[in-house]
Amino acid sequence: MPNLIAPTFAAVDLDAIAAFEGRVALLIGADGKLDAGARRVNRLTKGAIARVVEAGKLEDAKAGKIITLNYPAGMAATALDIICLERRCDALDARKAGAALGKALDKGAALLLAGSNAKPAQIVLGAAMRAYEFTPHKSDAEVRARSLTVMCAKPEEAEPEAHAFLAVAEGAHMTRDLTNEPANVLTTTEFAIRLKEMESLGLVVEVLEEAELERLGMRTLLSVGQGSDSPSKVVVMHWNGGEKGVKPLALIGKGVVFDTGGISLKPAAGMEDMTMDMGGAGVVSGVMRTLALRGAKANVVGLVGLVENMPSSNATRPGDVIKSMKGDTVEVINTDAEGRLVLCDVMWYAQERFAPVGMIDLATLTGAIVVGLGHENAGVFSNDDALCSAFLNAAEAEGEGAWRMPLGQAYDDLLKSRIADMKNIGGRAAGSVTAAQFLQRFVKDGTPWIHLDIAGVASVKSETMLAPVGATGWGVMSLSRLVQDLYEH
């Protein structure tokens, strides 16, 4: 992936600093104390670092604050970045510092003087996550080959740790690439091709075509895509890194490559953003890539339902009644509430085939979750306190916002239909909750389950700490951490 930084780790070599051509970055805590690398740079620049400290530029500065001196005197460097970070920092602060560097990186080489900082690999993760850009459709864009050399106290320990982190970054980059792609490029067929290519990493990838989905009875999923010329598909990705015979964790992703709303047509304003309605499938794909790259010692299966929701003479109509794979009938009140129709069949199929130890679905499912939680947190719904707590802990550790939402019979009652087993919407009130209640009807007794509504966090209009504007890759870090915490031994 051209966006991904290629870091190397080396012992601190003070004599190599002056001649380095490219960016040079150093770390200084709020106390202003200079380590050996910073002292050497200060001497080369005739006291420039000391003057920054004495001017109080770093007093009360938060981790990740960056001060850049361009073309520093006494050095061959094109820029000198002074980044605020304590030597004994936590992982999230280290990533903030790395993100500041990653945002500043241009093409060419960079040198980070990490010295005896306790978290050099976490700094690299932050830099790799933030130094992302999506430019394949810009005619004047060039691939910016960027390298990062990290001089640190224990390079032999930092390098393998960073390798595992870069697997996470590469998975997140894949999620971003998929989510950012326009729908005329990322068709259901192209999406499946890109996932099939991951067999080169050791994944086993199956593509279920429409004839097989018909045979299996996935009628609600097929109903969403029947108005489009793009064929509906389900892609199943197997990672068998754990003990043979151990049941897998199942990850389920909504992959609506474009959502017009169908016959219940969305307003024109903002419809161009619906290229990101496959964000859940994008996260599942990125997580599976990460697990393969880092050789996770766990069994995980990722399933994504790939459809396009278009209006046509063959499209599903409001008022139609569809029978799901489970056998329950659904009255379609609004064809723009299509994601749950995709997920319910894939969830049932995953349970029937794999009897998973747990099931987590991800979807850009409702605008209501954005109203409730904004762009800071994904909505978390679950029938299992232990699994939910483990996920929330993983998300907190990785700095990805997640907030548990309620479930309950009163919400479920809003889905009652006069002519079918259920409606696909419960009305305007508590829209994200009733969507989750709909999905819970397709969770078997005894299956621990989490539903993640990521509509507010999958793609954003303003940059975050670790991502530029656009797709964020939210969830790859948290789910990889969850697999590591619960299922790798």
C-alpha positions in Angstrom: 0.0 0.0 0.0 1.7 3.2 -1.2 0.3 5.2 1.8 2.0 3.1 4.4 5.2 4.4 5.9 8.2 2.0 5.9 10.0 2.5 9.2 13.4 1.2 10.2 14.9 1.2 13.7 18.5 2.0 14.5 20.6 2.7 17.5 21.2 6.4 18.3 24.1 7.7 16.1 24.7 11.4 17.0 27.3 11.9 14.3 24.7 11.0 11.6 22.3 13.7 12.5 24.0 16.7 10.9 24.2 15.2 7.4 20.7 13.7 7.3 18.8 15.1 4.3 15.0 15.2 5.0 12.9 15.9 8.0 14.4 15.5 11.5 12.1 15.2 14.5 12.9 15.2 18.2 10.9 14.7 21.3 10.9 17.1 24.3 8.8 16.9 27.5 7.0 19.9 29.1 10.0 20.2 31.5 12.2 21.2 28.6 15.0 18.7 29.4 17.0 17.8 26.3 18.2 14.2 25.7 21.5 13.4 23.9 19.9 13.7 20.4 18.2 17.0 21.3 21.4 18.4 22.8 23.3 17.5 19.6 20.7 19.2 17.4 20.8 22.2 19.8 24.5 22.5 19.3 24.3 22.1 15.5 21.6 24.9 15.3 23.5 27.2 17.7 21.0 27.0 20.5 17.7 27.0 18.5 16.2 24.3 20.6 17.1 26.0 23.9 15.5 29.2 22.6 12.2 27.4 21.9 12.2 26.0 25.4 13.2 29.2 27.1 10.5 31.1 25.2 8.0 28.8 27.0 6.7 27.3 23.8 6.4 23.8 25.5 5.0 24.9 28.9 1.7 23.2 29.5 1.8 21.8 26.0 -0.2 18.7 25.4 1.3 15.6 23.8 1.5 16.0 20.0 2.1 19.8 19.9 4.6 20.4 17.1 6.9 23.3 16.4 8.6 23.2 13.0 11.8 25.1 12.0 12.3 25.0 8.3 15.8 24.6 6.9 17.6 24.7 10.2 21.1 26.3 10.2 23.9 23.9 10.8 22.0 20.8 9.4 21.3 19.3 6.0 17.7 18.7 7.1 14.9 20.4 5.2 12.9 20.8 8.4 13.3 20.3 12.1 10.2 19.2 14.1 10.1 19.7 17.8 7.3 17.4 19.2 6.0 17.6 22.8 6.0 14.2 24.4 7.1 13.0 27.8 9.7 10.2 28.0 7.4 8.1 30.1 4.2 8.5 28.2 1.2 6.3 27.7 0.3 4.6 24.4 -2.3 7.2 23.3 -0.1 10.2 23.9 2.7 8.4 21.9 0.3 8.0 19.0 -0.7 11.7 19.2 3.0 12.6 18.9 3.4 10.2 16.0 0.3 11.6 14.3 1.7 15.1 14.5 4.8 13.8 12.7 2.7 11.8 10.2 0.7 14.8 9.3 3.8 16.8 8.6 5.5 14.2 6.5 6.1 15.0 2.8 7.7 12.7 0.3 11.2 11.6 1.1 13.0 10.5 4.2 12.5 11.5 7.8 14.5 10.8 11.0 12.9 10.6 14.4 15.2 11.0 17.4 13.2 8.9 19.9 16.1 8.4 22.3 15.0 6.6 25.5 11.3 7.3 25.0 9.3 4.3 26.3 6.9 4.0 23.3 8.7 4.3 20.0 6.6 1.7 18.3 3.4 3.5 19.3 4.8 6.7 17.9 5.3 4.9 14.6 1.8 3.6 14.7 0.4 7.2 15.1 2.6 8.4 12.2 1.6 5.5 9.9 -2.1 6.0 10.7 -2.1 9.8 10.1 0.2 9.9 7.0 -2.6 8.6 4.9 -4.1 10.2 1.8 -6.5 9.0 -0.9 -5.4 10.2 -4.3 -5.9 7.5 -7.0 -8.5 9.7 -8.8 -6.4 12.9 -8.9 -4.6 13.2 -12.2 -1.8 15.3 -10.8 -1.2 13.1 -7.8 2.1 11.3 -7.3 2.9 8.4 -5.1 4.8 9.9 -2.2 7.4 7.3 -1.1 8.1 8.1 2.5 10.6 6.4 4.8 11.1 6.9 8.5 14.2 6.0 10.5 13.7 5.8 14.2 16.8 6.2 16.4 16.0 4.8 19.8 17.6 3.1 22.8 16.4 -0.5 22.1 15.8 -0.8 18.4 15.8 -4.6 18.6 12.7 -4.5 20.9 10.9 -1.7 19.1 11.1 -3.2 15.6 9.0 -6.4 16.2 6.5 -4.4 18.2 6.1 -1.9 15.4 5.6 -4.7 12.9 2.5 -5.8 14.7 1.2 -2.2 14.9 1.8 -1.7 11.2 -0.4 -4.7 10.5 -3.1 -2.8 12.2 -2.3 0.4 10.3 -2.4 -1.5 7.0 -5.8 -3.0 7.8 -7.1 0.5 8.7 -5.7 1.9 5.4 -7.5 -0.8 3.5 -10.8 0.1 5.3 -10.2 3.7 4.4 -9.4 2.9 0.8 -12.6 0.9 0.4 -14.7 3.4 2.2 -13.3 6.4 0.2 -13.8 4.7 -3.2 -16.6 6.0 -5.5 -19.3 3.6 -6.2 -18.6 3.5 -10.0 -15.2 2.0 -9.1 -16.1 -0.1 -6.0 -18.9 -2.1 -7.4 -20.0 -5.3 -5.7 -17.9 -7.2 -8.2 -14.8 -5.1 -7.6 -15.2 -5.3 -3.9 -15.3 -9.1 -4.0 -12.2 -9.2 -6.3 -10.3 -7.1 -3.8 -11.3 -9.4 -0.9 -10.4 -12.5 -3.0 -6.9 -11.1 -3.5 -6.3 -11.4 0.3 -5.9 -15.2 -0.2 -2.3 -14.3 -0.8 -2.0 -13.4 2.9 -3.3 -16.8 4.0 -7.0 -16.1 4.2 -9.5 -18.5 2.7 -12.0 -16.4 0.7 -15.3 -17.6 -0.7 -17.6 -15.5 -2.9 -21.3 -16.6 -2.8 -23.1 -15.5 -6.0 -26.8 -14.7 -6.4 -27.8 -18.2 -7.4 -26.3 -19.6 -4.2 -27.9 -16.9 -2.1 -31.3 -17.8 -3.7 -30.7 -21.4 -2.8 -29.8 -20.5 0.8 -33.0 -18.3 1.1 -31.3 -15.0 1.6 -34.3 -13.2 0.3 -34.1 -10.0 2.4 -30.5 -9.4 1.3 -31.4 -10.1 -2.3 -34.4 -7.8 -2.1 -32.1 -4.8 -1.4 -30.0 -5.4 -4.5 -32.7 -6.4 -6.9 -33.2 -3.0 -8.3 -29.5 -2.7 -9.4 -27.6 -4.2 -12.3 -24.7 -4.9 -9.9 -25.1 -8.5 -8.6 -25.5 -9.1 -4.9 -22.9 -11.2 -3.2 -21.8 -12.5 0.1 -18.0 -12.8 0.7 -16.8 -15.2 3.5 -13.2 -14.7 4.7 -11.7 -17.4 7.0 -8.7 -16.8 9.2 -7.8 -20.1 10.9 -4.9 -19.1 13.2 -6.2 -20.8 16.3 -6.5 -24.3 17.4 -8.2 -26.7 14.9 -11.8 -27.3 15.8 -12.3 -24.2 18.0 -15.4 -22.2 16.9 -14.6 -18.9 15.4 -15.6 -15.3 16.3 -17.9 -14.0 13.5 -17.6 -10.5 12.2 -20.5 -9.3 9.9 -20.3 -6.2 7.7 -23.0 -4.2 5.9 -21.7 -3.6 2.3 -24.1 -1.4 0.5 -21.7 0.0 -2.1 -24.1 2.8 -2.9 -27.4 3.7 -1.2 -29.9 5.9 -3.0 -32.6 4.8 -0.5 -34.3 2.8 -3.3 -37.9 3.7 -4.0 -37.9 5.6 -0.7 -35.4 7.9 -2.4 -33.0 10.0 -0.3 -32.8 13.8 -0.8 -30.3 14.8 -3.4 -28.3 16.9 -1.0 -25.6 14.8 0.5 -26.4 11.6 -1.4 -22.9 11.6 -2.8 -21.7 10.6 0.7 -23.6 7.3 0.4 -20.5 5.8 -1.2 -19.5 5.1 2.4 -22.5 3.0 3.2 -20.3 -0.1 2.8 -18.3 1.1 5.8 -19.1 -1.9 8.0 -18.0 -4.3 5.3 -14.9 -2.1 4.9 -14.0 -2.5 8.6 -14.5 -6.3 8.6 -12.2 -6.5 5.5 -9.6 -4.4 7.2 -9.7 -6.4 10.4 -9.3 -9.7 8.5 -6.3 -8.2 6.7 -4.8 -7.2 10.0 -5.3 -10.6 11.6 -3.6 -12.3 8.6 -0.7 -9.8 8.5 0.1 -10.2 12.2 -0.6 -13.9 12.3 -3.3 -13.8 14.9 -3.5 -17.0 16.9 -7.3 -17.1 16.7 -10.1 -18.4 14.5 -12.1 -15.6 13.0 -14.6 -15.6 10.1 -15.6 -12.3 8.4 -18.7 -12.1 6.3 -19.8 -9.2 4.2 -23.1 -8.7 2.3 -22.4 -6.7 -0.8 -25.4 -5.0 -2.5 -26.3 -1.8 -4.2 -29.7 -0.1 -3.3 -31.1 1.5 -6.5 -34.6 2.5 -7.7 -35.8 0.7 -10.8 -38.8 -1.1 -12.2 -37.5 -4.2 -10.4 -36.8 -2.6 -7.1 -38.4 -3.6 -3.8 -41.4 -1.4 -3.0 -42.6 0.0 0.3 -45.3 -2.4 1.5 -43.7 -5.5 0.1 -43.4 -8.5 2.4 -40.1 -10.5 2.2 -39.3 -13.8 3.9 -35.8 -13.9 5.5 -33.4 -16.9 5.6 -34.5 -17.5 9.1 -38.1 -17.8 7.9 -39.6 -14.7 9.5 -41.5 -12.3 7.2 -40.6 -8.6 7.0 -42.9 -5.8 5.9 -40.7 -3.2 4.1 -42.1 0.1 5.2 -39.1 2.1 4.0 -36.6 0.8 1.4 -34.0 3.2 2.9 -33.9 1.0 6.0 -32.0 -1.6 3.9 -28.9 -2.3 5.9 -30.7 -4.4 8.5 -32.2 -6.5 5.6 -28.7 -7.3 4.4 -27.3 -8.0 7.9 -30.1 -10.2 9.2 -29.6 -12.9 6.5 -25.8 -12.8 6.8 -26.1 -13.1 10.6 -28.4 -16.0 10.4 -26.2 -17.7 7.8 -23.1 -17.2 10.0 -24.8 -18.8 13.0 -26.2 -21.7 11.0 -22.9 -22.5 9.3 -20.3 -21.6 12.0 -22.0 -21.6 15.4 -19.6 -18.8 16.4 -18.4 -18.2 19.9 -19.6 -14.6 19.4 -20.9 -12.4 16.7 -20.2 -8.7 16.0 -21.9 -6.8 13.2 -20.9 -3.4 11.9 -23.0 -1.1 9.8 -23.4 2.6 8.9 -27.0 1.8 9.9 -28.9 4.9 11.1 -28.8 8.6 10.9 -30.3 8.5 14.4 -27.1 7.4 16.0 -25.4 10.5 14.6 -28.1 12.6 16.2 -27.5 10.9 19.5 -23.8 10.5 19.6 -22.4 12.8 16.9 -19.1 11.8 15.3 -17.3 11.0 18.6 -18.7 7.6 19.4 -20.1 4.5 17.7 -23.3 3.1 19.1 -22.8 -0.2 20.9 -25.7 -2.6 21.4 -25.3 -6.0 23.0 -27.1 -9.0 24.5 -24.0 -10.1 26.5 -22.4 -7.9 29.2 -19.1 -9.8 29.2 -18.5 -9.5 25.5 -19.7 -5.9 25.4 -17.4 -4.9 28.3 -14.5 -6.6 26.6 -15.1 -4.6 23.5 -15.6 -1.3 25.3 -12.4 -1.8 27.1 -10.6 -2.6 23.9 -12.0 0.5 22.2 -11.0 2.7 25.2 -7.5 1.3 25.1 -7.2 2.1 21.4 -8.7 5.5 21.7 -11.8 4.7 19.5 -15.0 6.2 20.8 -17.8 3.8 21.6 -20.9 4.1 23.8 -23.3 1.5 25.0 -26.9 2.0 24.0 -30.1 0.3 25.5 -32.2 -2.5 24.2 -35.6 -3.5 25.6 -39.0 -5.0 24.9 -40.7 -1.6 24.6 -38.4 -0.8 21.7 -39.0 -4.2 20.1 -42.7 -3.8 20.3 -42.4 -0.8 17.9 -41.6 -3.3 15.1 -45.0 -5.0 15.2 -46.6 -5.3 11.7 -50.3 -5.8 10.9 -49.6 -8.2 8.0 -46.1 -9.7 8.7 -43.9 -10.9 11.5 -42.3 -7.5 11.8 -41.7 -4.1 10.1 -38.3 -3.0 9.0 -38.6 0.3 10.9 -40.1 1.3 14.2 -40.8 4.9 13.5 -38.9 8.1 14.1 -38.3 7.7 17.8 -35.2 5.8 19.0 -34.4 4.9 15.4 -31.0 3.4 16.1 -32.4 1.3 19.0 -35.3 -0.1 17.0 -32.8 -1.0 14.2 -30.7 -2.9 16.7 -33.9 -4.6 18.0 -34.6 -5.7 14.5 -31.2 -7.3 14.2 -31.5 -9.0 17.6 -34.5 -10.9 16.3 -31.9 -12.8 14.2 -29.6 -13.7 17.0 -30.0 -17.2 18.3 -30.4 -17.9 22.0 -26.9 -18.4 23.5 -25.0 -16.4 20.9 -23.1 -13.5 22.4 -23.7 -10.5 20.1 -22.7 -6.9 19.6 -24.2 -4.5 17.0 -22.0 -1.5 16.2 -23.7 1.4 14.5 -20.8 3.3 12.9 -22.7 5.8 10.9 -21.2 8.7 12.8 -17.6 7.5 12.9 -16.9 5.7 9.6 -16.4 8.8 7.6 -16.0 12.4 8.9 -16.0 16.0 7.5 -13.2 17.2 9.7 -9.9 15.5 10.5 -9.4 13.3 13.6 -6.2 12.7 15.5 -5.3 9.7 13.4 -7.1 10.3 10.1 -7.5 13.1 7.6 -11.0 14.1 6.3 -12.9 11.2 4.9 -12.9 7.6 5.9 -11.4 6.9 9.4 -10.9 3.1 9.5 -12.7 3.3 12.9 -12.9 -0.2 14.5 -9.9 -2.0 13.0 -7.8 -1.2 16.0 -10.5 -2.0 18.6 -11.5 -5.3 17.0 -8.0 -6.5 16.5 -7.4 -5.7 20.2 -10.5 -7.6 21.2 -9.4 -10.7 19.3 -6.1 -10.4 21.0 -7.6 -10.0 24.4 -10.2 -12.7 24.3 -9.3 -15.3 21.8 -5.5 -15.5 21.4 -3.7 -17.6 24.0 
